[in-house]
Amino acid sequence: MKEITVNKNDAGQRLDKFITKYMPRLPLGMLYKGLRKNRVRVNGRHVKDGAYVLRESDVLTLYFADEFFDAPRAFNAGRSDIDVVYEDDNIILINKPAGLVVHSDDKGTDDTLLSRMQSYLFKKGEYDPQSEMSFAPAFCNRLDRNTSGIIIGAKNAEALRVMNEKIKNREVKKYYLAMAEGVTDTEGMITSGITRGDKKVSVTDSEMDGSKKATLRYRRIAVKNNLSLVEIELLTGRTHQIRAQMAHIGHPLAGDKKYGAETAQKIQLASYKLHFGFTSDAGILNYLRGTEFQIAAAFADAFATEKS
């Protein structure tokens, strides 16, 4: 048996969802049986409905065997060197370097941007793992290993929920700079179906069974030596979307051998601008409405100014 008090980051979620995160070793069948059999109480009262929404300061009493409760684990802070673009009490924008993974990959990489962000906040005293039961600072969007630029981190559960909703509803505009092979059109829009594979994605002109709709806009900024510097507005967020769709129209990113590039160089792709164009209530993030953040991309600046 264990008694716990719901904190701010745990509030607002369903009781059953919270318990599955707090007790990951507890089988779902046993959880719902426990709800029926008075093994879960909220503020001393039996709650049968897993859809009950937790409120801050609710006291949960969980009558399950000790084997299903994980012992508290110490947080081992590691590298915390990150390039902070912007930071407040709710979010943090980080300039991710190319080559660093955001989350641990199938190789079990320990040094990730997520671990660096959490270590950074831990050392600042803004993240206390021992006081959190179901939340840890997390990213709201993702960037591939070879992509650099701005990524959005949430410091609390409410900021994570709101920002994820805004991204899903396309109220956050994301702009990239990329180096593409050949001379692209001055501007254009690509809408296609994307299907994930083991190592890469495939693109079809229209949606097919198992594919997802993907859309982006692009604008050519400069061209020289049969290469085009393009700005891309990503309207959907699919894995390898920019790389695969640009290759699909005959302009793979320079150096992107996986998607048919012929040039031998590093892939140049950067998330360089974010615009928080909220069109509906954003709760605790309303103060970000209409704000924009932009960083320089060295490869783009050099390409736009160097002589042919």
C-alpha positions as CSV (number, residue, x, y, z in Angstrom):
1,M,0.0,0.0,0.0
2,K,1.2,3.5,-0.8
3,E,-0.3,6.9,-0.2
4,I,0.7,9.8,-2.5
5,T,-0.4,13.4,-3.0
6,V,-1.1,14.7,-6.5
7,N,1.1,17.6,-7.4
8,K,0.6,20.3,-10.1
9,N,2.3,18.3,-12.9
10,D,0.1,15.2,-12.1
11,A,-3.2,17.1,-12.0
12,G,-5.4,17.2,-15.0
13,Q,-4.9,13.7,-16.2
14,R,-7.1,10.6,-15.9
15,L,-6.6,8.4,-12.8
16,D,-6.0,5.3,-14.8
17,K,-3.4,7.0,-17.1
18,F,-1.6,8.4,-14.1
19,I,-1.4,5.0,-12.4
20,T,0.0,3.3,-15.5
21,K,2.8,5.8,-15.6
22,Y,3.4,5.7,-11.8
23,M,3.3,1.9,-11.7
24,P,4.5,0.7,-15.1
25,R,4.9,-2.9,-13.8
26,L,1.2,-3.2,-12.8
27,P,-0.7,-5.2,-15.4
28,L,-3.7,-3.3,-16.9
29,G,-6.0,-6.1,-16.0
30,M,-4.9,-5.9,-12.3
31,L,-5.3,-2.1,-12.4
32,Y,-9.0,-2.2,-13.5
33,K,-9.7,-5.0,-11.2
34,G,-8.2,-2.9,-8.4
35,L,-10.5,0.0,-9.3
36,R,-13.5,-2.3,-9.1
37,K,-12.4,-4.0,-5.8
38,N,-11.8,-0.8,-3.8
39,R,-8.0,-0.9,-4.1
40,V,-7.8,2.7,-5.3
41,R,-9.1,5.5,-3.2
42,V,-9.1,9.2,-3.7
43,N,-9.3,11.4,-0.6
44,G,-10.4,8.3,1.4
45,R,-13.2,7.5,-1.0
46,H,-13.5,4.5,-3.3
47,V,-13.2,5.6,-7.0
48,K,-14.2,3.0,-9.5
49,D,-14.0,5.1,-12.6
50,G,-10.5,5.3,-14.2
51,A,-11.7,8.4,-16.1
52,Y,-11.7,10.4,-12.9
53,V,-9.6,13.6,-13.5
54,L,-7.0,14.2,-10.9
55,R,-6.8,17.5,-9.1
56,E,-3.9,19.1,-7.4
57,S,-3.6,17.9,-3.7
58,D,-5.8,14.9,-4.2
59,V,-4.5,12.1,-1.9
60,L,-4.4,8.7,-3.6
61,T,-4.2,5.5,-1.6
62,L,-3.2,2.5,-3.7
63,Y,-3.6,-1.0,-2.2
64,F,-1.3,-3.1,-4.4
65,A,1.5,-5.5,-3.6
66,D,4.9,-3.8,-3.0
67,E,6.4,-5.6,-6.0
68,F,4.5,-3.3,-8.3
69,F,5.9,-0.1,-6.8
70,D,9.3,0.9,-8.2
71,A,11.9,2.1,-5.7
72,P,12.8,5.8,-6.1
73,R,15.8,6.1,-8.5
74,A,18.4,8.7,-8.1
75,F,18.8,11.1,-11.0
76,N,22.3,11.0,-12.4
77,A,22.9,14.4,-14.0
78,G,25.3,14.2,-16.9
79,R,26.2,16.7,-19.6
80,S,24.2,19.8,-19.5
81,D,25.8,21.9,-22.3
82,I,23.0,23.2,-24.4
83,D,22.6,26.3,-26.6
84,V,19.6,28.1,-25.1
85,V,17.7,30.3,-27.6
86,Y,14.9,31.4,-25.2
87,E,13.7,30.3,-21.7
88,D,11.0,31.1,-19.2
89,D,9.2,29.3,-16.4
90,N,7.2,27.1,-18.8
91,I,9.2,26.4,-22.0
92,I,12.8,26.3,-23.2
93,L,13.9,26.7,-26.8
94,I,17.2,25.0,-27.6
95,N,19.4,25.2,-30.7
96,K,20.2,21.5,-31.3
97,P,23.5,20.7,-33.1
98,A,23.5,18.3,-36.0
99,G,24.7,14.8,-35.1
100,L,23.1,14.8,-31.6
101,V,20.0,12.6,-31.2
102,V,17.0,14.0,-29.4
103,H,16.0,10.8,-27.7
104,S,17.8,7.5,-27.0
105,D,18.0,5.5,-30.2
106,D,18.0,1.7,-30.9
107,K,21.7,1.8,-30.1
108,G,21.0,2.8,-26.5
109,T,22.7,6.2,-26.8
110,D,23.0,7.8,-23.4
111,D,24.1,11.3,-24.5
112,T,20.9,12.8,-25.9
113,L,19.5,16.3,-26.1
114,L,16.7,15.2,-23.8
115,S,19.2,14.0,-21.1
116,R,21.2,17.3,-21.5
117,M,18.1,19.4,-21.1
118,Q,16.9,17.5,-18.0
119,S,20.4,17.7,-16.5
120,Y,20.5,21.4,-17.3
121,L,17.2,22.0,-15.5
122,F,18.2,19.7,-12.6
123,K,21.4,21.7,-12.0
124,K,19.4,24.9,-12.1
125,G,17.0,23.6,-9.5
126,E,14.0,23.6,-11.8
127,Y,13.6,19.9,-12.1
128,D,13.4,17.6,-9.0
129,P,12.9,14.0,-10.1
130,Q,12.2,12.9,-6.5
131,S,9.1,15.1,-6.3
132,E,7.7,14.1,-9.7
133,M,5.6,11.0,-10.0
134,S,4.6,11.0,-13.7
135,F,6.3,13.9,-15.4
136,A,9.7,14.8,-16.6
137,P,10.7,17.8,-18.8
138,A,10.1,16.7,-22.4
139,F,10.2,18.0,-26.0
140,C,7.1,19.0,-27.9
141,N,8.5,18.5,-31.4
142,R,11.3,16.4,-32.8
143,L,14.3,16.8,-35.1
144,D,16.3,14.1,-36.9
145,R,19.9,13.4,-35.9
146,N,21.3,15.3,-38.9
147,T,19.0,18.3,-38.5
148,S,20.1,21.3,-36.4
149,G,18.1,24.2,-35.0
150,I,15.3,25.1,-32.7
151,I,13.5,22.5,-30.7
152,I,10.8,23.2,-28.1
153,G,11.1,21.8,-24.5
154,A,8.3,21.9,-21.9
155,K,9.2,22.4,-18.2
156,N,5.9,21.4,-16.8
157,A,2.9,19.2,-17.8
158,E,0.5,22.0,-18.6
159,A,3.0,23.6,-21.0
160,L,3.6,20.3,-22.6
161,R,-0.1,19.7,-23.1
162,V,-0.8,23.1,-24.5
163,M,2.1,23.2,-26.9
164,N,1.4,19.7,-28.2
165,E,-2.1,20.8,-28.9
166,K,-1.0,24.0,-30.7
167,I,1.4,22.0,-32.8
168,K,-1.2,19.5,-33.7
169,N,-3.7,22.2,-34.7
170,R,-1.0,23.9,-36.8
171,E,-0.9,27.0,-34.6
172,V,2.9,26.9,-34.5
173,K,4.6,27.7,-37.8
174,K,8.0,25.9,-38.3
175,Y,10.5,27.1,-40.9
176,Y,13.6,25.3,-42.1
177,L,16.6,26.2,-44.3
178,A,18.0,23.5,-46.5
179,M,20.5,23.0,-49.3
180,A,19.0,21.1,-52.2
181,E,20.6,19.7,-55.3
182,G,19.7,21.3,-58.7
183,V,17.8,24.5,-59.4
184,T,14.3,24.3,-57.7
185,D,11.3,26.3,-58.8
186,T,11.1,29.7,-57.3
187,E,8.4,28.4,-54.9
188,G,6.1,25.5,-54.6
189,M,4.0,23.3,-52.4
190,I,4.4,19.5,-52.0
191,T,1.5,17.4,-50.8
192,S,1.9,13.6,-50.9
193,G,1.5,10.4,-49.0
194,I,4.4,9.2,-46.8
195,T,4.9,5.6,-45.6
196,R,7.5,4.7,-43.0
197,G,9.9,1.9,-43.6
198,D,12.7,0.3,-41.5
199,K,15.4,2.8,-42.5
200,K,13.7,5.4,-44.7
201,V,10.3,6.6,-45.8
202,S,8.6,6.2,-49.2
203,V,6.6,9.0,-50.9
204,T,3.6,8.6,-53.2
205,D,1.9,11.4,-55.2
206,S,-1.4,10.7,-53.2
207,E,-2.3,9.0,-50.0
208,M,-2.4,5.2,-50.0
209,D,-3.3,2.5,-47.5
210,G,-0.9,2.9,-44.6
211,S,0.4,6.3,-45.6
212,K,0.0,9.6,-44.0
213,K,-0.6,13.0,-45.7
214,A,2.4,15.3,-45.7
215,T,2.6,18.9,-46.9
216,L,5.2,21.5,-47.1
217,R,5.9,24.9,-48.8
218,Y,9.2,25.9,-50.1
219,R,10.8,29.1,-51.5
220,R,14.1,29.4,-53.2
221,I,16.4,32.0,-51.7
222,A,19.6,31.6,-53.7
223,V,21.1,29.3,-56.3
224,K,24.7,28.7,-57.4
225,N,26.8,25.8,-58.6
226,N,23.7,23.7,-59.3
227,L,22.6,24.0,-55.6
228,S,19.6,25.8,-54.2
229,L,19.2,27.3,-50.8
230,V,15.5,27.0,-49.9
231,E,13.3,28.0,-47.1
232,I,10.7,25.4,-46.1
233,E,7.6,25.8,-44.1
234,L,6.6,22.4,-42.6
235,L,2.8,22.1,-42.5
236,T,2.9,18.5,-41.2
237,G,5.5,16.8,-39.1
238,R,6.4,13.4,-40.6
239,T,9.6,11.5,-40.2
240,H,12.2,12.5,-42.8
241,Q,9.5,14.5,-44.5
242,I,11.7,17.3,-45.9
243,R,14.4,15.0,-47.1
244,A,11.9,12.5,-48.7
245,Q,9.6,15.1,-50.3
246,M,12.4,17.2,-51.8
247,A,13.9,14.1,-53.2
248,H,10.5,13.1,-54.6
249,I,10.4,16.3,-56.8
250,G,14.0,15.7,-58.0
251,H,15.9,17.9,-55.6
252,P,17.3,15.7,-52.7
253,L,19.1,17.6,-50.0
254,A,22.8,17.9,-50.9
255,G,24.8,15.0,-49.3
256,D,21.6,13.0,-48.5
257,K,22.7,9.7,-50.0
258,K,19.8,7.8,-48.4
259,Y,17.4,9.8,-50.6
260,G,19.4,9.8,-53.8
261,A,21.8,12.8,-53.5
262,E,24.9,12.8,-55.8
263,T,26.9,15.4,-53.9
264,A,29.4,14.3,-51.3
265,Q,29.0,16.6,-48.3
266,K,27.2,16.8,-44.9
267,I,23.4,17.3,-45.1
268,Q,22.6,21.0,-44.4
269,L,19.1,21.2,-42.8
270,A,18.2,23.6,-40.0
271,S,15.1,24.5,-38.1
272,Y,15.8,28.2,-38.0
273,K,12.5,29.9,-37.2
274,L,9.4,29.4,-35.1
275,H,6.3,31.5,-35.0
276,F,3.7,31.0,-32.3
277,G,0.6,32.1,-34.2
278,F,-2.0,30.9,-31.7
279,T,-5.5,31.4,-33.0
280,S,-7.2,30.0,-29.9
281,D,-6.8,30.2,-26.1
282,A,-3.3,29.0,-25.1
283,G,-3.8,29.0,-21.3
284,I,-0.5,29.5,-19.5
285,L,1.2,30.1,-22.8
286,N,-1.0,32.9,-24.0
287,Y,1.9,35.4,-23.5
288,L,3.7,33.7,-26.5
289,R,0.9,34.5,-29.0
290,G,2.4,36.3,-32.0
291,T,6.0,35.9,-30.9
292,E,8.7,34.6,-33.2
293,F,12.2,33.2,-32.6
294,Q,14.9,32.9,-35.3
295,I,18.5,31.7,-35.3
296,A,21.3,32.0,-37.8
297,A,22.3,29.0,-39.9
298,A,26.0,29.4,-40.8
299,F,25.7,27.3,-43.9
300,A,22.9,29.4,-45.3
301,D,24.6,32.7,-44.5
302,A,27.7,31.6,-46.2
303,F,25.9,30.3,-49.3
304,A,23.8,33.4,-49.7
305,T,26.8,35.7,-49.6
306,E,29.7,33.8,-51.3
307,K,30.4,34.4,-54.9
308,S,29.9,31.6,-57.5
